[in-house]
Amino acid sequence: MAVAHHLDSPVALGFAQSHVPVYRDALEVLSLGEKVDVIFDLTGNTDIRQGLRTGLQESGNRHTVIAPAVIANLLWMFFDDSTDVNLNEMGGY
């Protein structure tokens, strides 16, 4: 596991205390190569998403996948204690 975030943010500091590698730039995660199974891009930044796709392609990494934004956001809701998941709003039952 690794996370890219502002290094002084509570999220990054929490991960760092758990000995999870923290990167300033999301594209640095690509340096881990095929050690990364899934990238969850929660930035909402199309340039970063395109950079991740291009980086994977240029490196020949056919193992790592970028989760669709809707899946990444859904999973993030389960990790965020402050978010109540309303399945009716998400089209669930």
PDB file of N, CA, C and O in Angstrom:
ATOM      1  N   MET A   1       0.839  -1.162   0.000  1.00  0.00           N
ATOM      2  CA  MET A   1       0.000   0.000   0.000  1.00  0.00           C
ATOM      3  C   MET A   1       0.890   1.234   0.000  1.00  0.00           C
ATOM      4  O   MET A   1       1.959   1.242   0.611  1.00  0.00           O
ATOM      5  N   ALA A   2       0.444   2.266  -0.686  1.00  0.00           N
ATOM      6  CA  ALA A   2       1.124   3.552  -0.697  1.00  0.00           C
ATOM      7  C   ALA A   2       0.055   4.619  -0.891  1.00  0.00           C
ATOM      8  O   ALA A   2      -1.046   4.330  -1.360  1.00  0.00           O
ATOM      9  N   VAL A   3       0.384   5.837  -0.531  1.00  0.00           N
ATOM     10  CA  VAL A   3      -0.558   6.932  -0.689  1.00  0.00           C
ATOM     11  C   VAL A   3       0.195   8.159  -1.184  1.00  0.00           C
ATOM     12  O   VAL A   3       1.330   8.422  -0.785  1.00  0.00           O
ATOM     13  N   ALA A   4      -0.464   8.899  -2.060  1.00  0.00           N
ATOM     14  CA  ALA A   4       0.087  10.174  -2.521  1.00  0.00           C
ATOM     15  C   ALA A   4      -0.826  11.274  -1.992  1.00  0.00           C
ATOM     16  O   ALA A   4      -2.036  11.261  -2.217  1.00  0.00           O
ATOM     17  N   HIS A   5      -0.227  12.216  -1.293  1.00  0.00           N
ATOM     18  CA  HIS A   5      -1.027  13.263  -0.656  1.00  0.00           C
ATOM     19  C   HIS A   5      -0.076  14.374  -0.229  1.00  0.00           C
ATOM     20  O   HIS A   5       1.143  14.214  -0.292  1.00  0.00           O
ATOM     21  N   HIS A   6      -0.632  15.489   0.201  1.00  0.00           N
ATOM     22  CA  HIS A   6       0.196  16.536   0.778  1.00  0.00           C
ATOM     23  C   HIS A   6       0.880  15.948   2.008  1.00  0.00           C
ATOM     24  O   HIS A   6       0.211  15.436   2.906  1.00  0.00           O
ATOM     25  N   LEU A   7       2.204  16.019   2.054  1.00  0.00           N
ATOM     26  CA  LEU A   7       2.961  15.312   3.087  1.00  0.00           C
ATOM     27  C   LEU A   7       2.635  15.740   4.509  1.00  0.00           C
ATOM     28  O   LEU A   7       2.831  14.967   5.448  1.00  0.00           O
ATOM     29  N   ASP A   8       2.138  16.964   4.681  1.00  0.00           N
ATOM     30  CA  ASP A   8       1.843  17.445   6.033  1.00  0.00           C
ATOM     31  C   ASP A   8       0.363  17.335   6.389  1.00  0.00           C
ATOM     32  O   ASP A   8      -0.062  17.848   7.425  1.00  0.00           O
ATOM     33  N   SER A   9      -0.422  16.677   5.548  1.00  0.00           N
ATOM     34  CA  SER A   9      -1.852  16.536   5.827  1.00  0.00           C
ATOM     35  C   SER A   9      -2.079  15.442   6.873  1.00  0.00           C
ATOM     36  O   SER A   9      -1.248  14.545   7.017  1.00  0.00           O
ATOM     37  N   PRO A  10      -3.191  15.507   7.600  1.00  0.00           N
ATOM     38  CA  PRO A  10      -3.494  14.455   8.579  1.00  0.00           C
ATOM     39  C   PRO A  10      -3.555  13.063   7.937  1.00  0.00           C
ATOM     40  O   PRO A  10      -3.148  12.078   8.553  1.00  0.00           O
ATOM     41  N   VAL A  11      -4.060  12.982   6.708  1.00  0.00           N
ATOM     42  CA  VAL A  11      -4.137  11.688   6.015  1.00  0.00           C
ATOM     43  C   VAL A  11      -2.736  11.129   5.802  1.00  0.00           C
ATOM     44  O   VAL A  11      -2.472   9.975   6.140  1.00  0.00           O
ATOM     45  N   ALA A  12      -1.842  11.933   5.248  1.00  0.00           N
ATOM     46  CA  ALA A  12      -0.473  11.483   4.971  1.00  0.00           C
ATOM     47  C   ALA A  12       0.259  11.149   6.264  1.00  0.00           C
ATOM     48  O   ALA A  12       0.960  10.139   6.332  1.00  0.00           O
ATOM     49  N   LEU A  13       0.109  11.975   7.282  1.00  0.00           N
ATOM     50  CA  LEU A  13       0.788  11.726   8.550  1.00  0.00           C
ATOM     51  C   LEU A  13       0.300  10.433   9.194  1.00  0.00           C
ATOM     52  O   LEU A  13       1.088   9.688   9.777  1.00  0.00           O
ATOM     53  N   GLY A  14      -0.997  10.170   9.089  1.00  0.00           N
ATOM     54  CA  GLY A  14      -1.546   8.926   9.637  1.00  0.00           C
ATOM     55  C   GLY A  14      -0.987   7.707   8.930  1.00  0.00           C
ATOM     56  O   GLY A  14      -0.625   6.722   9.574  1.00  0.00           O
ATOM     57  N   PHE A  15      -0.917   7.768   7.610  1.00  0.00           N
ATOM     58  CA  PHE A  15      -0.350   6.650   6.863  1.00  0.00           C
ATOM     59  C   PHE A  15       1.132   6.484   7.176  1.00  0.00           C
ATOM     60  O   PHE A  15       1.609   5.364   7.363  1.00  0.00           O
ATOM     61  N   ALA A  16       1.851   7.586   7.232  1.00  0.00           N
ATOM     62  CA  ALA A  16       3.292   7.522   7.506  1.00  0.00           C
ATOM     63  C   ALA A  16       3.556   6.887   8.873  1.00  0.00           C
ATOM     64  O   ALA A  16       4.501   6.112   9.020  1.00  0.00           O
ATOM     65  N   GLN A  17       2.733   7.208   9.870  1.00  0.00           N
ATOM     66  CA  GLN A  17       2.894   6.614  11.199  1.00  0.00           C
ATOM     67  C   GLN A  17       2.656   5.106  11.171  1.00  0.00           C
ATOM     68  O   GLN A  17       3.153   4.376  12.028  1.00  0.00           O
ATOM     69  N   SER A  18       1.892   4.647  10.180  1.00  0.00           N
ATOM     70  CA  SER A  18       1.637   3.208  10.021  1.00  0.00           C
ATOM     71  C   SER A  18       2.646   2.570   9.070  1.00  0.00           C
ATOM     72  O   SER A  18       2.469   1.432   8.636  1.00  0.00           O
ATOM     73  N   HIS A  19       3.697   3.306   8.754  1.00  0.00           N
ATOM     74  CA  HIS A  19       4.777   2.837   7.880  1.00  0.00           C
ATOM     75  C   HIS A  19       4.325   2.550   6.455  1.00  0.00           C
ATOM     76  O   HIS A  19       4.874   1.673   5.787  1.00  0.00           O
ATOM     77  N   VAL A  20       3.325   3.290   5.993  1.00  0.00           N
ATOM     78  CA  VAL A  20       2.872   3.201   4.603  1.00  0.00           C
ATOM     79  C   VAL A  20       3.610   4.290   3.836  1.00  0.00           C
ATOM     80  O   VAL A  20       3.608   5.447   4.256  1.00  0.00           O
ATOM     81  N   PRO A  21       4.247   3.935   2.709  1.00  0.00           N
ATOM     82  CA  PRO A  21       4.953   4.964   1.931  1.00  0.00           C
ATOM     83  C   PRO A  21       4.008   6.081   1.493  1.00  0.00           C
ATOM     84  O   PRO A  21       2.905   5.815   1.014  1.00  0.00           O
ATOM     85  N   VAL A  22       4.441   7.320   1.656  1.00  0.00           N
ATOM     86  CA  VAL A  22       3.655   8.485   1.273  1.00  0.00           C
ATOM     87  C   VAL A  22       4.454   9.274   0.248  1.00  0.00           C
ATOM     88  O   VAL A  22       5.629   9.576   0.460  1.00  0.00           O
ATOM     89  N   TYR A  23       3.813   9.604  -0.858  1.00  0.00           N
ATOM     90  CA  TYR A  23       4.455  10.346  -1.939  1.00  0.00           C
ATOM     91  C   TYR A  23       3.769  11.691  -2.096  1.00  0.00           C
ATOM     92  O   TYR A  23       2.562  11.812  -1.889  1.00  0.00           O
ATOM     93  N   ARG A  24       4.537  12.687  -2.459  1.00  0.00           N
ATOM     94  CA  ARG A  24       4.005  14.028  -2.699  1.00  0.00           C
ATOM     95  C   ARG A  24       3.240  14.068  -4.026  1.00  0.00           C
ATOM     96  O   ARG A  24       2.222  14.750  -4.142  1.00  0.00           O
ATOM     97  N   ASP A  25       3.731  13.345  -5.008  1.00  0.00           N
ATOM     98  CA  ASP A  25       3.174  13.367  -6.358  1.00  0.00           C
ATOM     99  C   ASP A  25       2.565  11.999  -6.673  1.00  0.00           C
ATOM    100  O   ASP A  25       3.233  10.974  -6.534  1.00  0.00           O
ATOM    101  N   ALA A  26       1.315  11.984  -7.093  1.00  0.00           N
ATOM    102  CA  ALA A  26       0.631  10.724  -7.394  1.00  0.00           C
ATOM    103  C   ALA A  26       1.373   9.901  -8.439  1.00  0.00           C
ATOM    104  O   ALA A  26       1.328   8.671  -8.405  1.00  0.00           O
ATOM    105  N   LEU A  27       2.046  10.558  -9.355  1.00  0.00           N
ATOM    106  CA  LEU A  27       2.747   9.832 -10.409  1.00  0.00           C
ATOM    107  C   LEU A  27       3.956   9.069  -9.875  1.00  0.00           C
ATOM    108  O   LEU A  27       4.444   8.152 -10.536  1.00  0.00           O
ATOM    109  N   GLU A  28       4.446   9.432  -8.690  1.00  0.00           N
ATOM    110  CA  GLU A  28       5.567   8.711  -8.088  1.00  0.00           C
ATOM    111  C   GLU A  28       5.189   7.266  -7.750  1.00  0.00           C
ATOM    112  O   GLU A  28       6.060   6.399  -7.672  1.00  0.00           O
ATOM    113  N   VAL A  29       3.919   7.013  -7.553  1.00  0.00           N
ATOM    114  CA  VAL A  29       3.465   5.665  -7.241  1.00  0.00           C
ATOM    115  C   VAL A  29       3.803   4.717  -8.394  1.00  0.00           C
ATOM    116  O   VAL A  29       4.002   3.520  -8.181  1.00  0.00           O
ATOM    117  N   LEU A  30       3.868   5.253  -9.604  1.00  0.00           N
ATOM    118  CA  LEU A  30       4.197   4.430 -10.767  1.00  0.00           C
ATOM    119  C   LEU A  30       5.583   3.812 -10.663  1.00  0.00           C
ATOM    120  O   LEU A  30       5.853   2.788 -11.291  1.00  0.00           O
ATOM    121  N   SER A  31       6.463   4.424  -9.878  1.00  0.00           N
ATOM    122  CA  SER A  31       7.823   3.893  -9.728  1.00  0.00           C
ATOM    123  C   SER A  31       7.830   2.537  -9.018  1.00  0.00           C
ATOM    124  O   SER A  31       8.828   1.818  -9.063  1.00  0.00           O
ATOM    125  N   LEU A  32       6.722   2.188  -8.364  1.00  0.00           N
ATOM    126  CA  LEU A  32       6.617   0.902  -7.688  1.00  0.00           C
ATOM    127  C   LEU A  32       6.347  -0.236  -8.671  1.00  0.00           C
ATOM    128  O   LEU A  32       6.411  -1.410  -8.305  1.00  0.00           O
ATOM    129  N   GLY A  33       6.049   0.115  -9.906  1.00  0.00           N
ATOM    130  CA  GLY A  33       5.842  -0.880 -10.952  1.00  0.00           C
ATOM    131  C   GLY A  33       4.714  -1.840 -10.639  1.00  0.00           C
ATOM    132  O   GLY A  33       3.662  -1.446 -10.136  1.00  0.00           O
ATOM    133  N   GLU A  34       4.950  -3.113 -10.946  1.00  0.00           N
ATOM    134  CA  GLU A  34       3.912  -4.128 -10.798  1.00  0.00           C
ATOM    135  C   GLU A  34       3.694  -4.571  -9.357  1.00  0.00           C
ATOM    136  O   GLU A  34       2.927  -5.500  -9.105  1.00  0.00           O
ATOM    137  N   LYS A  35       4.359  -3.915  -8.411  1.00  0.00           N
ATOM    138  CA  LYS A  35       4.058  -4.154  -6.999  1.00  0.00           C
ATOM    139  C   LYS A  35       2.694  -3.567  -6.638  1.00  0.00           C
ATOM    140  O   LYS A  35       2.106  -3.921  -5.616  1.00  0.00           O
ATOM    141  N   VAL A  36       2.199  -2.666  -7.491  1.00  0.00           N
ATOM    142  CA  VAL A  36       0.906  -2.022  -7.274  1.00  0.00           C
ATOM    143  C   VAL A  36      -0.146  -2.774  -8.084  1.00  0.00           C
ATOM    144  O   VAL A  36      -0.020  -2.927  -9.299  1.00  0.00           O
ATOM    145  N   ASP A  37      -1.180  -3.238  -7.396  1.00  0.00           N
ATOM    146  CA  ASP A  37      -2.267  -3.934  -8.084  1.00  0.00           C
ATOM    147  C   ASP A  37      -3.304  -2.953  -8.621  1.00  0.00           C
ATOM    148  O   ASP A  37      -3.692  -3.018  -9.787  1.00  0.00           O
ATOM    149  N   VAL A  38      -3.754  -2.032  -7.740  1.00  0.00           N
ATOM    150  CA  VAL A  38      -4.827  -1.117  -8.096  1.00  0.00           C
ATOM    151  C   VAL A  38      -4.455   0.293  -7.642  1.00  0.00           C
ATOM    152  O   VAL A  38      -3.960   0.494  -6.533  1.00  0.00           O
ATOM    153  N   ILE A  39      -4.701   1.252  -8.510  1.00  0.00           N
ATOM    154  CA  ILE A  39      -4.547   2.666  -8.150  1.00  0.00           C
ATOM    155  C   ILE A  39      -5.945   3.252  -8.025  1.00  0.00           C
ATOM    156  O   ILE A  39      -6.758   3.162  -8.945  1.00  0.00           O
ATOM    157  N   PHE A  40      -6.210   3.853  -6.869  1.00  0.00           N
ATOM    158  CA  PHE A  40      -7.473   4.551  -6.640  1.00  0.00           C
ATOM    159  C   PHE A  40      -7.189   6.042  -6.748  1.00  0.00           C
ATOM    160  O   PHE A  40      -6.637   6.644  -5.827  1.00  0.00           O
ATOM    161  N   ASP A  41      -7.564   6.627  -7.858  1.00  0.00           N
ATOM    162  CA  ASP A  41      -7.335   8.055  -8.086  1.00  0.00           C
ATOM    163  C   ASP A  41      -8.537   8.822  -7.560  1.00  0.00           C
ATOM    164  O   ASP A  41      -9.610   8.804  -8.163  1.00  0.00           O
ATOM    165  N   LEU A  42      -8.350   9.496  -6.430  1.00  0.00           N
ATOM    166  CA  LEU A  42      -9.418  10.278  -5.816  1.00  0.00           C
ATOM    167  C   LEU A  42      -9.198  11.775  -5.981  1.00  0.00           C
ATOM    168  O   LEU A  42      -9.826  12.583  -5.297  1.00  0.00           O
ATOM    169  N   THR A  43      -8.298  12.142  -6.897  1.00  0.00           N
ATOM    170  CA  THR A  43      -7.959  13.551  -7.063  1.00  0.00           C
ATOM    171  C   THR A  43      -9.024  14.342  -7.796  1.00  0.00           C
ATOM    172  O   THR A  43      -9.201  15.533  -7.538  1.00  0.00           O
ATOM    173  N   GLY A  44      -9.740  13.691  -8.712  1.00  0.00           N
ATOM    174  CA  GLY A  44     -10.687  14.423  -9.555  1.00  0.00           C
ATOM    175  C   GLY A  44      -9.981  15.255 -10.612  1.00  0.00           C
ATOM    176  O   GLY A  44     -10.619  16.034 -11.319  1.00  0.00           O
ATOM    177  N   ASN A  45      -8.682  15.096 -10.724  1.00  0.00           N
ATOM    178  CA  ASN A  45      -7.869  15.870 -11.664  1.00  0.00           C
ATOM    179  C   ASN A  45      -7.629  15.039 -12.925  1.00  0.00           C
ATOM    180  O   ASN A  45      -6.953  14.012 -12.877  1.00  0.00           O
ATOM    181  N   THR A  46      -8.185  15.486 -14.049  1.00  0.00           N
ATOM    182  CA  THR A  46      -8.057  14.718 -15.294  1.00  0.00           C
ATOM    183  C   THR A  46      -6.617  14.631 -15.777  1.00  0.00           C
ATOM    184  O   THR A  46      -6.247  13.645 -16.414  1.00  0.00           O
ATOM    185  N   ASP A  47      -5.796  15.634 -15.492  1.00  0.00           N
ATOM    186  CA  ASP A  47      -4.386  15.587 -15.901  1.00  0.00           C
ATOM    187  C   ASP A  47      -3.640  14.485 -15.141  1.00  0.00           C
ATOM    188  O   ASP A  47      -2.811  13.780 -15.718  1.00  0.00           O
ATOM    189  N   ILE A  48      -3.934  14.342 -13.861  1.00  0.00           N
ATOM    190  CA  ILE A  48      -3.290  13.279 -13.081  1.00  0.00           C
ATOM    191  C   ILE A  48      -3.745  11.919 -13.580  1.00  0.00           C
ATOM    192  O   ILE A  48      -2.924  11.019 -13.757  1.00  0.00           O
ATOM    193  N   ARG A  49      -5.037  11.757 -13.810  1.00  0.00           N
ATOM    194  CA  ARG A  49      -5.546  10.468 -14.300  1.00  0.00           C
ATOM    195  C   ARG A  49      -4.898  10.126 -15.637  1.00  0.00           C
ATOM    196  O   ARG A  49      -4.493   8.983 -15.849  1.00  0.00           O
ATOM    197  N   GLN A  50      -4.795  11.092 -16.536  1.00  0.00           N
ATOM    198  CA  GLN A  50      -4.157  10.839 -17.828  1.00  0.00           C
ATOM    199  C   GLN A  50      -2.673  10.525 -17.638  1.00  0.00           C
ATOM    200  O   GLN A  50      -2.133   9.661 -18.328  1.00  0.00           O
ATOM    201  N   GLY A  51      -2.009  11.218 -16.710  1.00  0.00           N
ATOM    202  CA  GLY A  51      -0.599  10.950 -16.426  1.00  0.00           C
ATOM    203  C   GLY A  51      -0.386   9.534 -15.907  1.00  0.00           C
ATOM    204  O   GLY A  51       0.590   8.872 -16.260  1.00  0.00           O
ATOM    205  N   LEU A  52      -1.307   9.078 -15.068  1.00  0.00           N
ATOM    206  CA  LEU A  52      -1.225   7.710 -14.564  1.00  0.00           C
ATOM    207  C   LEU A  52      -1.391   6.705 -15.701  1.00  0.00           C
ATOM    208  O   LEU A  52      -0.634   5.739 -15.798  1.00  0.00           O
ATOM    209  N   ARG A  53      -2.373   6.933 -16.550  1.00  0.00           N
ATOM    210  CA  ARG A  53      -2.601   6.030 -17.684  1.00  0.00           C
ATOM    211  C   ARG A  53      -1.396   6.000 -18.613  1.00  0.00           C
ATOM    212  O   ARG A  53      -0.940   4.933 -19.024  1.00  0.00           O
ATOM    213  N   THR A  54      -0.889   7.178 -18.937  1.00  0.00           N
ATOM    214  CA  THR A  54       0.264   7.273 -19.834  1.00  0.00           C
ATOM    215  C   THR A  54       1.483   6.604 -19.214  1.00  0.00           C
ATOM    216  O   THR A  54       2.208   5.872 -19.889  1.00  0.00           O
ATOM    217  N   GLY A  55       1.705   6.857 -17.924  1.00  0.00           N
ATOM    218  CA  GLY A  55       2.846   6.263 -17.235  1.00  0.00           C
ATOM    219  C   GLY A  55       2.794   4.740 -17.218  1.00  0.00           C
ATOM    220  O   GLY A  55       3.813   4.078 -17.415  1.00  0.00           O
ATOM    221  N   LEU A  56       1.609   4.188 -16.984  1.00  0.00           N
ATOM    222  CA  LEU A  56       1.462   2.734 -17.001  1.00  0.00           C
ATOM    223  C   LEU A  56       1.743   2.181 -18.395  1.00  0.00           C
ATOM    224  O   LEU A  56       2.424   1.167 -18.551  1.00  0.00           O
ATOM    225  N   GLN A  57       1.212   2.859 -19.393  1.00  0.00           N
ATOM    226  CA  GLN A  57       1.405   2.402 -20.766  1.00  0.00           C
ATOM    227  C   GLN A  57       2.873   2.481 -21.177  1.00  0.00           C
ATOM    228  O   GLN A  57       3.416   1.531 -21.742  1.00  0.00           O
ATOM    229  N   GLU A  58       3.510   3.608 -20.894  1.00  0.00           N
ATOM    230  CA  GLU A  58       4.910   3.795 -21.291  1.00  0.00           C
ATOM    231  C   GLU A  58       5.853   2.838 -20.573  1.00  0.00           C
ATOM    232  O   GLU A  58       6.886   2.454 -21.121  1.00  0.00           O
ATOM    233  N   SER A  59       5.502   2.454 -19.353  1.00  0.00           N
ATOM    234  CA  SER A  59       6.358   1.540 -18.600  1.00  0.00           C
ATOM    235  C   SER A  59       6.132   0.082 -18.988  1.00  0.00           C
ATOM    236  O   SER A  59       6.891  -0.799 -18.585  1.00  0.00           O
ATOM    237  N   GLY A  60       5.084  -0.167 -19.772  1.00  0.00           N
ATOM    238  CA  GLY A  60       4.759  -1.539 -20.134  1.00  0.00           C
ATOM    239  C   GLY A  60       4.082  -2.308 -19.012  1.00  0.00           C
ATOM    240  O   GLY A  60       3.968  -3.532 -19.077  1.00  0.00           O
ATOM    241  N   ASN A  61       3.634  -1.602 -17.988  1.00  0.00           N
ATOM    242  CA  ASN A  61       2.972  -2.228 -16.846  1.00  0.00           C
ATOM    243  C   ASN A  61       1.561  -2.636 -17.251  1.00  0.00           C
ATOM    244  O   ASN A  61       0.673  -1.793 -17.381  1.00  0.00           O
ATOM    245  N   ARG A  62       1.366  -3.917 -17.445  1.00  0.00           N
ATOM    246  CA  ARG A  62       0.050  -4.449 -17.819  1.00  0.00           C
ATOM    247  C   ARG A  62      -0.651  -5.073 -16.605  1.00  0.00           C
ATOM    248  O   ARG A  62      -1.749  -5.617 -16.723  1.00  0.00           O
ATOM    249  N   HIS A  63      -0.009  -4.989 -15.458  1.00  0.00           N
ATOM    250  CA  HIS A  63      -0.553  -5.587 -14.235  1.00  0.00           C
ATOM    251  C   HIS A  63      -1.439  -4.600 -13.474  1.00  0.00           C
ATOM    252  O   HIS A  63      -2.562  -4.935 -13.098  1.00  0.00           O
ATOM    253  N   THR A  64      -0.943  -3.398 -13.249  1.00  0.00           N
ATOM    254  CA  THR A  64      -1.632  -2.396 -12.432  1.00  0.00           C
ATOM    255  C   THR A  64      -2.829  -1.825 -13.179  1.00  0.00           C
ATOM    256  O   THR A  64      -2.746  -1.516 -14.368  1.00  0.00           O
ATOM    257  N   VAL A  65      -3.943  -1.690 -12.467  1.00  0.00           N
ATOM    258  CA  VAL A  65      -5.134  -1.078 -13.060  1.00  0.00           C
ATOM    259  C   VAL A  65      -5.502   0.171 -12.273  1.00  0.00           C
ATOM    260  O   VAL A  65      -5.191   0.288 -11.088  1.00  0.00           O
ATOM    261  N   ILE A  66      -6.163   1.097 -12.945  1.00  0.00           N
ATOM    262  CA  ILE A  66      -6.697   2.297 -12.294  1.00  0.00           C
ATOM    263  C   ILE A  66      -8.191   2.062 -12.116  1.00  0.00           C
ATOM    264  O   ILE A  66      -8.927   1.887 -13.087  1.00  0.00           O
ATOM    265  N   ALA A  67      -8.624   2.060 -10.866  1.00  0.00           N
ATOM    266  CA  ALA A  67     -10.041   1.840 -10.583  1.00  0.00           C
ATOM    267  C   ALA A  67     -10.860   2.999 -11.138  1.00  0.00           C
ATOM    268  O   ALA A  67     -10.446   4.154 -11.039  1.00  0.00           O
ATOM    269  N   PRO A  68     -12.016   2.702 -11.719  1.00  0.00           N
ATOM    270  CA  PRO A  68     -12.893   3.790 -12.160  1.00  0.00           C
ATOM    271  C   PRO A  68     -13.210   4.712 -10.988  1.00  0.00           C
ATOM    272  O   PRO A  68     -13.307   4.255  -9.849  1.00  0.00           O
ATOM    273  N   ALA A  69     -13.369   5.982 -11.252  1.00  0.00           N
ATOM    274  CA  ALA A  69     -13.579   6.983 -10.206  1.00  0.00           C
ATOM    275  C   ALA A  69     -14.768   6.645  -9.314  1.00  0.00           C
ATOM    276  O   ALA A  69     -14.700   6.840  -8.101  1.00  0.00           O
ATOM    277  N   VAL A  70     -15.835   6.151  -9.883  1.00  0.00           N
ATOM    278  CA  VAL A  70     -17.021   5.845  -9.083  1.00  0.00           C
ATOM    279  C   VAL A  70     -16.716   4.738  -8.068  1.00  0.00           C
ATOM    280  O   VAL A  70     -17.214   4.785  -6.943  1.00  0.00           O
ATOM    281  N   ILE A  71     -15.915   3.755  -8.443  1.00  0.00           N
ATOM    282  CA  ILE A  71     -15.541   2.680  -7.517  1.00  0.00           C
ATOM    283  C   ILE A  71     -14.603   3.217  -6.445  1.00  0.00           C
ATOM    284  O   ILE A  71     -14.754   2.895  -5.266  1.00  0.00           O
ATOM    285  N   ALA A  72     -13.636   4.033  -6.850  1.00  0.00           N
ATOM    286  CA  ALA A  72     -12.705   4.619  -5.888  1.00  0.00           C
ATOM    287  C   ALA A  72     -13.451   5.447  -4.850  1.00  0.00           C
ATOM    288  O   ALA A  72     -13.166   5.349  -3.656  1.00  0.00           O
ATOM    289  N   ASN A  73     -14.400   6.258  -5.292  1.00  0.00           N
ATOM    290  CA  ASN A  73     -15.174   7.085  -4.359  1.00  0.00           C
ATOM    291  C   ASN A  73     -16.076   6.247  -3.467  1.00  0.00           C
ATOM    292  O   ASN A  73     -16.233   6.556  -2.286  1.00  0.00           O
ATOM    293  N   LEU A  74     -16.667   5.197  -4.010  1.00  0.00           N
ATOM    294  CA  LEU A  74     -17.501   4.311  -3.197  1.00  0.00           C
ATOM    295  C   LEU A  74     -16.676   3.675  -2.092  1.00  0.00           C
ATOM    296  O   LEU A  74     -17.094   3.663  -0.934  1.00  0.00           O
ATOM    297  N   LEU A  75     -15.511   3.148  -2.436  1.00  0.00           N
ATOM    298  CA  LEU A  75     -14.657   2.530  -1.423  1.00  0.00           C
ATOM    299  C   LEU A  75     -14.182   3.544  -0.392  1.00  0.00           C
ATOM    300  O   LEU A  75     -14.098   3.228   0.795  1.00  0.00           O
ATOM    301  N   TRP A  76     -13.871   4.762  -0.837  1.00  0.00           N
ATOM    302  CA  TRP A  76     -13.413   5.791   0.101  1.00  0.00           C
ATOM    303  C   TRP A  76     -14.471   6.067   1.163  1.00  0.00           C
ATOM    304  O   TRP A  76     -14.137   6.339   2.316  1.00  0.00           O
ATOM    305  N   MET A  77     -15.746   5.998   0.780  1.00  0.00           N
ATOM    306  CA  MET A  77     -16.815   6.239   1.752  1.00  0.00           C
ATOM    307  C   MET A  77     -16.762   5.215   2.888  1.00  0.00           C
ATOM    308  O   MET A  77     -17.122   5.533   4.021  1.00  0.00           O
ATOM    309  N   PHE A  78     -16.321   4.001   2.598  1.00  0.00           N
ATOM    310  CA  PHE A  78     -16.242   2.980   3.636  1.00  0.00           C
ATOM    311  C   PHE A  78     -15.059   3.209   4.575  1.00  0.00           C
ATOM    312  O   PHE A  78     -15.064   2.731   5.709  1.00  0.00           O
ATOM    313  N   PHE A  79     -14.049   3.935   4.107  1.00  0.00           N
ATOM    314  CA  PHE A  79     -12.885   4.226   4.946  1.00  0.00           C
ATOM    315  C   PHE A  79     -13.056   5.503   5.741  1.00  0.00           C
ATOM    316  O   PHE A  79     -12.340   5.717   6.720  1.00  0.00           O
ATOM    317  N   ASP A  80     -13.976   6.346   5.349  1.00  0.00           N
ATOM    318  CA  ASP A  80     -14.180   7.650   5.967  1.00  0.00           C
ATOM    319  C   ASP A  80     -15.290   7.533   7.008  1.00  0.00           C
ATOM    320  O   ASP A  80     -16.464   7.399   6.664  1.00  0.00           O
ATOM    321  N   ASP A  81     -14.910   7.584   8.272  1.00  0.00           N
ATOM    322  CA  ASP A  81     -15.879   7.425   9.351  1.00  0.00           C
ATOM    323  C   ASP A  81     -16.962   8.499   9.362  1.00  0.00           C
ATOM    324  O   ASP A  81     -18.035   8.284   9.927  1.00  0.00           O
ATOM    325  N   SER A  82     -16.699   9.645   8.751  1.00  0.00           N
ATOM    326  CA  SER A  82     -17.651  10.746   8.811  1.00  0.00           C
ATOM    327  C   SER A  82     -18.712  10.671   7.720  1.00  0.00           C
ATOM    328  O   SER A  82     -19.622  11.500   7.691  1.00  0.00           O
ATOM    329  N   THR A  83     -18.612   9.697   6.827  1.00  0.00           N
ATOM    330  CA  THR A  83     -19.542   9.604   5.714  1.00  0.00           C
ATOM    331  C   THR A  83     -20.557   8.496   5.957  1.00  0.00           C
ATOM    332  O   THR A  83     -20.193   7.344   6.193  1.00  0.00           O
ATOM    333  N   ASP A  84     -21.825   8.857   5.897  1.00  0.00           N
ATOM    334  CA  ASP A  84     -22.886   7.862   5.971  1.00  0.00           C
ATOM    335  C   ASP A  84     -23.227   7.438   4.545  1.00  0.00           C
ATOM    336  O   ASP A  84     -23.503   8.282   3.692  1.00  0.00           O
ATOM    337  N   VAL A  85     -23.208   6.143   4.288  1.00  0.00           N
ATOM    338  CA  VAL A  85     -23.511   5.626   2.965  1.00  0.00           C
ATOM    339  C   VAL A  85     -25.016   5.431   2.856  1.00  0.00           C
ATOM    340  O   VAL A  85     -25.609   4.690   3.639  1.00  0.00           O
ATOM    341  N   ASN A  86     -25.629   6.094   1.886  1.00  0.00           N
ATOM    342  CA  ASN A  86     -27.052   5.957   1.630  1.00  0.00           C
ATOM    343  C   ASN A  86     -27.208   5.211   0.311  1.00  0.00           C
ATOM    344  O   ASN A  86     -27.073   5.805  -0.758  1.00  0.00           O
ATOM    345  N   LEU A  87     -27.493   3.903   0.382  1.00  0.00           N
ATOM    346  CA  LEU A  87     -27.584   3.096  -0.818  1.00  0.00           C
ATOM    347  C   LEU A  87     -28.707   3.548  -1.740  1.00  0.00           C
ATOM    348  O   LEU A  87     -28.618   3.360  -2.954  1.00  0.00           O
ATOM    349  N   ASN A  88     -29.757   4.139  -1.191  1.00  0.00           N
ATOM    350  CA  ASN A  88     -30.849   4.626  -2.053  1.00  0.00           C
ATOM    351  C   ASN A  88     -30.353   5.738  -2.976  1.00  0.00           C
ATOM    352  O   ASN A  88     -30.736   5.787  -4.145  1.00  0.00           O
ATOM    353  N   GLU A  89     -29.510   6.626  -2.463  1.00  0.00           N
ATOM    354  CA  GLU A  89     -28.961   7.705  -3.293  1.00  0.00           C
ATOM    355  C   GLU A  89     -28.014   7.170  -4.349  1.00  0.00           C
ATOM    356  O   GLU A  89     -27.802   7.812  -5.377  1.00  0.00           O
ATOM    357  N   MET A  90     -27.434   5.983  -4.102  1.00  0.00           N
ATOM    358  CA  MET A  90     -26.470   5.425  -5.026  1.00  0.00           C
ATOM    359  C   MET A  90     -27.136   4.466  -6.010  1.00  0.00           C
ATOM    360  O   MET A  90     -26.448   3.832  -6.810  1.00  0.00           O
ATOM    361  N   GLY A  91     -28.463   4.349  -5.963  1.00  0.00           N
ATOM    362  CA  GLY A  91     -29.163   3.451  -6.859  1.00  0.00           C
ATOM    363  C   GLY A  91     -29.223   2.027  -6.338  1.00  0.00           C
ATOM    364  O   GLY A  91     -29.581   1.113  -7.080  1.00  0.00           O
ATOM    365  N   GLY A  92     -28.874   1.823  -5.063  1.00  0.00           N
ATOM    366  CA  GLY A  92     -28.899   0.488  -4.472  1.00  0.00           C
ATOM    367  C   GLY A  92     -30.230   0.201  -3.836  1.00  0.00           C
ATOM    368  O   GLY A  92     -31.192   0.947  -4.016  1.00  0.00           O
ATOM    369  N   TYR A  93     -30.283  -0.863  -3.103  1.00  0.00           N
ATOM    370  CA  TYR A  93     -31.540  -1.289  -2.472  1.00  0.00           C
ATOM    371  C   TYR A  93     -31.465  -1.180  -0.976  1.00  0.00           C
ATOM    372  O   TYR A  93     -32.433  -1.497  -0.285  1.00  0.00           O
TER     373      TYR A  93
END
